[in-house]
């Protein structure tokens, strides 16, 4: 009997890199984790390729790993590179200049099987389309709400990579002209309002500008997290609930602009902040529908990822490899 | 000898409908015009199909018209419909309710050759890709600057129609939150700033708010056109030049957001206002590059359509028909 085909998904994060061997139904058969904190690229690549080989060996009796998909910050699908990835120390040379790392080729040359790479949000979109709630959908936009805000845009069943492989940076569309300072150097990016850190920033602003009582007042404002705000909201804290409404409205306004671009069937939310959906959904939909052209009002679905957070990054990356 | 293949392009405008027979090199061999002001759909369709048949007969000795492409307000490529087209009286029933008109099928059934329809801006993008400056380009965004602002988005060599056929309404992305009232019922749409009427509106605002001398002060503010402003600018009128700079900066900011979506090779401008490029280009590029992520700064080309304005609408629509 022919061995079943398997793929490997690798999620390169700022702290750690997760690896998993995945079957065609989206089951993660084996997984492992290594650190991402190595200073030297060569050390990181050694550690990673060792972990890859170990995992392939573990899966030997189950099937053959036919390809590897990698989701990484600023992973470029066309070029197979990682570049401009501020969270990865090994992506910078000894003078702290960003390097252009031909990561896919590097890994392929060492382990001897095909490797594809893309950024984390694109990987999440492919994962959702292959294993999740976007199965069978041809046109949708995946928005990842984490420390930053990323996006994966699917049009006609394909990820939009654009002319240079960097398309889909919707977290860095400017939603408030002259608004909040963003890490990217510009002002008013969606990410500064609707990432986990953006929501915490809203909390600090609200607490400073207003006098209402709130459970959040007992916390050090500089240390407030989106989780604290969620916890307060579930206890009925009005200020916390308003923070989510404000966040949801900004998302809805931004999503309306995205719809005018690609007319998707759905917007799908993923990531830590998406867990606060009970406090976000109504505000997002209200603001989105207020800001949509008549032809789309009430017609664009807002969905939440159905992939387990812990698995989604590996599954998403692995899904890339089926096309190799 | 086999007859050469020809196509027909039809540009449905609010005032008139232009028809042309086009060869594979983009030469318009024959053309004609009919009115678009008929109140009744049946009258308009009669007039149009008569004109189509006449033109096909005229071209008989040159070749065979194998398909018809139509560019029309809110033309929907998937459904072959015209719907919600406020400038077309015959698109509304006797109670002035908008009808959903299966226009492509209607024309095809009468003249007996395949018909495709899309909106005017998508037609312009296809025309530019087939005959114009976008020849060979796979990823670009066409922005049409007329009475309104339209867009045709090309990704991987294909027009983006979206889930429902209505994608690419970039004139109605909101660029200034709570900004100028738009005809679509919302506020702050790109169109309210960068259409010909938007520029005239900027002129009225500038003239009312400021005291500087200007050639424009001799005109009735309510009747100022973008042409008047262009004429003043060419005479060195500072206020007129500033109006274009203001307009260009808004465009550049908007374009930066569009780039974050699809990472195109170029943005291509088309339409009346694009003729003022000498006063627009620098401001557009400055504002675009200020608002782009580092990875795109200085890399996105700003181009102007190379198709003659009078021919472009027919050529654009005709280009659709080559794919039938």
Interface residues (C-beta under 8 A of the other chain):
Chain A: X74 X84 X138 X139 X153 X155 X156 X158 X160 X161 X162 X163 X164 X165 X166 X167 X168 X169 X170 X172 X173 X174 X175 X176 X177 X184 X185 X186 X253 X256 X257 X258 X260 X261 X262 X263 X264 X265 X290 X291 X293 X294 X295 X296 X299
Chain B: X74 X84 X138 X139 X153 X155 X156 X158 X160 X161 X162 X163 X164 X165 X166 X167 X168 X169 X170 X172 X173 X174 X175 X176 X177 X184 X185 X186 X253 X256 X257 X258 X260 X261 X262 X263 X264 X265 X290 X291 X293 X294 X295 X296 X299
